[in-house]
Amino acid sequence: MSGFNRRTFLKTATASAALAAPTVLGAESTQALRRRPSKPDDTPRKDLAMGKGAFSKVRLDRMHDVMAGYVDRGEVPGLVALVSRRGEVHVDAVGTKSVGGNDPIRRGTIFRIASLTKPITAAAAMILVEECKLRMDEPVDRLLPALANRKVLKRLDGPLDDTVPAKRPITVRDLLTFRMGFGLVMAPPDAYPILKAASGLQIGMGPPSPATLPAPDEWLRRLGTLPLMHQPGEKWLYNTASDVLGVLIARASGQSFETFLHERIFEPLGMKDTGFSVPAANLDRLATSYWTNFTTGAFEVYDEAAGGQWSRPPAFPSGAGGLVSTIDDYFAFGQMMLNKGKRGSERILSRPSVEAMTTDQLTPEQKAVSGLVDGYFDSHGWGFGMSIVTKRIDMASPVGKFGWDGGLGTSWYSDPKEDMVGILMTQSAWTSPNPPNVCRDFWTLAYQSIDD
């Protein structure tokens, strides 16, 4: 399942987000997508710890060959793939950081992880719930007065002043479960008055674009001028709730959102390359980001490394999609979640908190009126900031598997039954309602590699 309906989401963003002028990649550049041999000082392309019987080496080789084929054919410039099971870790890095470049993708390459930010934001909120600085069913009005006394549209396509009072306040639980009543709608930015107004206010109704968002107080003020699209608790709506949660975390903790994440999650887990921007000294490790222009069909630069949107701290640290990270950094987070809140000697969350986060929180009635693609909630649910598999429909979707995808080309899931973590990082935005083949094949290959 995709992190969102990417085709509509990215297409919509051409009007709703101010992107840097794209660079069109010509046929000459396509040849540069092929694998390059590793230099002597490169991180090895494969990092394989065998001997515990978790994976088949022959089948892991199959994974490498299929993933490398996507680079050879020019479908992605490069990728890093990680699978871990029962303490056995396999990492594969293939391709280059930019089209036409000579610098290979390495294990330490930094990627824009987009919506993989959301599970981290949810974990941060649960830390504050455990400290009783936030309460699940408390209205957010105390800390976010701009969201008090909400008005709600009578109908989604109606004028902004055709509203009724909200039946109840927005709660912390609503934010964690994406039921606050406001979020992305998969339609052009001028399809409804509410979408046109939200896009004009630049509150993040398109793909991650940190350079376009105002500082948190102003961002929240702008959001507070809009009515809700639906009553709180009525419907699952994507994205915006995580951004609100980031502002709430900052106010509840008395720290900036970024500082809180660093002190309470990143530093304890050793996630040294995760943040909302990349320091100048590390920009040579940031992969160039690409997307497909839906007007021309061309594969274009979405964000450069040097001088790009993630090369400087943003005014608004987006809890919905603003982070960058590496495969090993995110593995630390994914393993912590798999271990029910603990990694090594560091406990980030209690076991009960992680169990709540990874339990489906949506009712059948909410699922019936929600979703990003048709039928998604027939086999999936939503916990706190992440998806949970509720019905097995193929080999790579066991019940209880949890995680999410990032629309700029990333995917993470942890599987308690198999004691397994899988992560795929690419620098190519996913531009269809469903995951691209490189993601589908990664998960198929991860599960076919199991050797028991």
ABEGO torsion letter per residue (X at the ends): XBABBAAAAAAAAAAABBBBBBBBBBAAAAAAABBBBBBAABBBABBBBBGAGABBAAAAAAAAAAAAAAAAAGABABBBBBBBBGGBBBBBBBEBABBGBABBBBAABBBBAEAAAAAAAAAAAAAAAAAGABBAABBAAAABAAABGBBBBABAABBAABBBBBABBBBAAAAAAGAAGBEBBBBBAAABAAAAAAAAAGAGABBBBAAABBBAAAAAAAAAABBBABBBGABBBBGAAAAAAAAAAAAAAGBBAAAAAAAAAAAAAGBAABBABBBAAAAAABBBBBBBBAAAGBBBBABBABGBAAABBBABBBAAAABBBBAAAAAAAAAAAAAGGBBEABBABBAAAAAAAABBABBAAAAAABEABBGAAAABBBBBGBBBBABBABAABBBGBBEBBBAAGBBBBBBAAAGBBBBBBBABBBABABBBAAAAAAAAAAAAABBX
